[in-house]
Amino acid sequence: MLRLKKPRRERDVGEIHEDARHLALEAAGLVPSPVVDVMRRGIVLETGERAWREVRVELRHLVAGKWCAAMPATGLVTDRRVLLRTSAGNCLSLWWGTLVRFEPSMSRGYVVFDYGDGVPRLLSGAQVPVVAVAGVMALYGVPGLAEHPALEPLRANS
């Protein structure tokens, strides 16, 4: 007998923004973080690396001045990187510490990672606010969570 999986309920924007706000509090050390079971996902983190959230996103690369087609991916957001597993099975780490440009745009639903190699990466999707919070925390610290203009939509709705 064929068993169908129950369709996963998509989270609404309000829930995602609330999760991103909560992540900001966790990253600032103001509330405890939930445990993300990376071993169940078959992932090994670096010593001291903290897993914060699992997100569903779409990955694009800039090629010859145009963004390539979106590739669905599951990302593990940590305090050091976003570790992606694409629908094709490839793994890719987008490290916070080696970025030369980070462009979060929650209003447009994307975050750009630029490593200065001529191939910027763009993550898009409903869970981008979580990635934006993690990136701002990693790059600008706690003051960035309160001051970075890209996070204004989260502050405006709190």
Summary of the structure (lengths in Angstrom):
residues: 158
radius of gyration: 15.7
end to end distance: 47.7
largest distance: 55.5
contacts: 422
relative contact order: 0.18
helix: 27%
strand: 30%
